[in-house]
């Protein structure tokens, strides 16, 4: 495993020690690949994914814009799905990534969609 992935994994474990999702306040988990970004609302007590969105969804992929703008749309999409489930609050799990760039724009999109964290 490369040193960058090893470092991110250590940060991720440190975050997960402190952050856990419940049915009322699920965990908003982020995974960032080179080309796309994925986000899930997870209930850790039951081990269930409640809602998810990514930049690979057809409606987001069809939009014009760079990766940060599409990340914002993915955050907004997961917020809309959460509102439909009656979820207003969540805890943010950045997955070991820096809160910057695509991760930050995803969080901003989720906040604009109505999620609070």
C-alpha positions, 0 to 999 in steps of 0.5 A: 500500500502506498504511503498516501493511501496508508495515511488516508486509511489512518485518518479514516480510522481515526474519524470512524472512532468518533463518528457513527450514524443512527437511524435519526442522524445517519452518517454521510459517508464520502468516497472520492475516486479520480473521476467521480465522487460517491456519497451515502447516508448510512445507519451504522446501528443496523448496518444499512445504507438509507440513501446514496448518490454519485456523479455517475447518476444519469441526471448528474452525469448529463450536466455540464461542468467540472468535477467540483460542480458535479460534486455539489449536484451529488450533495444536493441529490442525496439531500433531496433523497434524505428529505424524502425519507424524513431525515434532516440531520446527519454527521459528516464523514469525509473519509480521510480526505481533506475538507477541500475541493470536491469534498467541500463542494459536496458538503455545501450542496448537501447543506443547500439541499437542506441537510444539517451537520 
